[in-house]
């Protein structure tokens, strides 16, 4: 029997989940739930239904897992606890500082309903989190480093687009190569925010906008650009469409540590991602964890989980015997 999947929200992430489900023969997309007019939303799948979000609870017996594809700022803090009353759910909540609070809210509802909810699934938080945890457990004496990019930061791009005079913008986060190489060389550097990353903005201006004023507003923006070396390029709409229409991303997680009686042996663990499409890769991670939620629910588990709580074998469609024969 196929795992019956529902998608809540049909932006970049929701469309990516739709594609990822199609690549997994043990899954079937049953419905896409939207706050828009369902009659006006065209999806790729020919068999799934488009349903108003207001009708979500009516599907509580029709889905095995609901994948939530809203934003972390306002959507997921409300949607995930509410949906956990009716469904096994997966979300990609990525506001790191608020994960404990979000976990508690979702856990309360999932335990009451007997459902499994896996939150903060993706690559960071998510796969990068796992690699940090593994590395800390293996090398207890050491230092962690995380670098993001080169890639488009959707939140920072949106912040630039909100500046008066800006018609469109993309912002790239770029690791500082010298800092990355110092970590790889085992130098254990102490790195500030500015030391680790630079930011590069490509901006299309509204007609008549003052480029000097826009650049000043960008580079002085607190919490986004003020603490970084930031370069601003002004380009045309045609250049934006031609050169910056995709959403690449990626990064590096490293831990440098020592072992031995005299701590004489140094070790470096490095995990790397290079992604053509941030939302499509994140969607693929969400879908793998949807399989895990389904398996865990079938075993009678309930409550909120994170990637730390999910055994790797739950992510795979292969049996334990197949995994031991092919991947161990």
C-alpha angles and dihedrals in degrees: 000000000000120000105250110229131195126191123211109202128014108220125114092305095046092050089049091052090051090055093044093051089054089058093056113075093197091062137071127194108226105172146000114212118207140177088214125082103289091214091061097048116094116198131188097235115088096201105041120090126232109226135182113255087233088069095052097110090054088069097056092116096039101063134060095195133010116207112207114214102178129116126279096229100066112345108057099043087063103027101049098055091042095049092045087068089070110017147034100255142197125196138175098220103170108176094115097196093054099046094101091052092046091047092054093049094049094041092057093055096040093052091050092050097038092237131136117238121185112191137189093029118165134074100300108039092024123034093021089051091055092050092050089051095047092047093049091050093048098042106032091172106060149074132268126223129182123187123184126205164319081220150106115277104210093195094050092044089054091050090056092047089057092062112104110257096028116117098178138350145180123198123200123202110212128189116232102246095210091055092048092049091049089057092047089050091058095246093133093215124197102236130194124208090262091049094058106045143021126200128223122193128197110196136188110202129215113245110280096014117144109241094200092054093047092049091050091050091051099047094045097046108126119232091012113051112350093086094049139067099252129191120197123202122188113213141166127264089249091055091048092053093044100044108022109034095107128076108226122170144149141138150183136272115197136175122189115197147158136229137181136073091283093031085245098145121075126201135187126202115194130180120185137191126188111183131188089194122026095193095045093050091046088050091054090054091049091053093051090052090048086063089051092051090051092051093045092049091051088055091055099255121144142175134060120319137179130205087273090067099049120091111228093237090064090067095060129078088214122098121246089256092052092048093051091049098044110027111020 
